C-alpha cells in the first residue's frame, strides 16, 4: 500500500520543523549572565542580527539597536566591570556595565527579562530590553 498525499506532506512538514529547530536555537540566552556576555560580544562585532535575537520581543528595537551600534559598537566600548543584579522578580534582572567609550568613562544600567521557552528547550530564555515597550501608551501632555 502506497502512502497518501497527506501522509507524505506530514512527513515533509515534520522534517522541515525538525531541521528548523535544530539549526536555529531559540532566541534569547540561557542565563542573565550569558545574555549580557552575548550582548557585549554582539556590540563589539557589530552583529545586528544577534542583537535582534537577544532583544526582548515586547520592545520596539527599530532605532535603539542602530543607536547602540553607532555609539558603542565595533570595539568602541571597553568594559572593565559587569554586574548582574537580582530584583524581586525571578524573571527580571538589571545589568550594570562600567568601562569607557573612546577613552571616556562609561556606565550604564540595562534590564534583562526572561520568558518561558518552548520546545526544543524548556526553561527560561533571557532577553535584553532595548527600546520602548510595544504596548506602552505615552501619557497625553497637559496643556
N, C-alpha and C positions, 0 to 999 in steps of 0.2 A: 504494500500500500504506500502510495506516494503522499508526502505531507501537503496539506492545502496551503494556499497563499497566505492565510492569516498566521499559520504556524511559522512559516518561513519569515514573514515580516516581524513577528515577535522575536525570533532568534536574532535577526539583524538589529532590531532596536535594543535588545538586551546587550548584545556585543558592543554596540556603539556607546551605550551608557557605561558599561564596564570600562571601556577604553578611556572615556572622558574622566571617569572617577579616578582612574589610576594615573593618568598623565597630568592632571591638573589638581593639585591639592586644594583643600578648602581655603577660602580667603581668610585673612587674619593670621594670627600667630598662636603658637601653643601655650604661651605664658606671657604675663605682662613684661617680664624682662626680655623675652625674645622679641616681643613687639617693638620695644624701644631699640634694641640692637638692630633689628631689621630696618626700622625706620631710619636710623642714623646711617646705616650702610647704603640704603636706597638714596638718601640725600647725597651722600658722598659720590655715588656712582651716577647721579642724575637720572635715576631709574624711575620715570614717571609711572610706568605700569605697575611696578612693585608698590610704590606709594599708594596708588589707587586700590590695590588689593588689600593693603593694610588699613585703609581709611574706613572709618565707621560708615556703614551703608545708610545710616539715618541722617547723614550730613551731606550738604552740598559742597563738594570739594572743587568746583569749577575753577575758581580763582585762587584758592588757598594753596593748592599744590604748585601751581605756576609761581606764585609769590615766594613760597619757601624754597623752591629750586633756584630761583634767581638770587635770593638773599643768602642762602646757606649752602647751596649745592656745589658739587664739584670740588670738594676739599676746602671750601672757604671756612666751614665750621670745624674748629679743633676742640674736641671735647676733653675736659680734664676730670669731670665728675658726673656720675649718673646716680640718681637715687629714685627708686620706685617706692611710693608711699601708699600704704593702705588707707582705706576710708571705712565708713560704717557699712558700706555695701560690699558684698563679695564680688560684685561684677563691675565695680568702678575703682580705678586706681589713678593716682597722679604720678607724673614723672618729672623730676627736676633735672635739668641739664645745665651744667656750668662749663664755660670754656671761653673761646674767643672766636670772633669772626673778623678775618683780615687784620688780626692783631689787636682788635678792640674787645674789651670784656663783653661777655655774653652770658646771660642767664635766662632761662625760660622754663615755665611750668606748662605742661600739656597734659591732657587727660586721656585715659585708656578706658575702654568699655568692652565687656565680654558678652557674648551671646552663646547660647547652647548650640553646639554643632550637630548637624545631621549626618547621616551616613555619607561617606565611608568612615568618618571618625566621630566618635562620641566625645562628650566633654565640652569644655569651653574653648572658644576661639576669641582671641584678644585683638582689638582694633584701636587705632589712634584716631582721636576725634579731631578732624580737620574741617574747618568751615562751619557755617551755621547749620543748625538742625533744620531739616526739610519741613518739619511740622511746626516750627516756631512761627508765631504771628507777632510782628512788631506792634508795640503799643502805639495807638494814634497820638500824634503830637497835640499838646494843649495850646490853644490859641488865645 
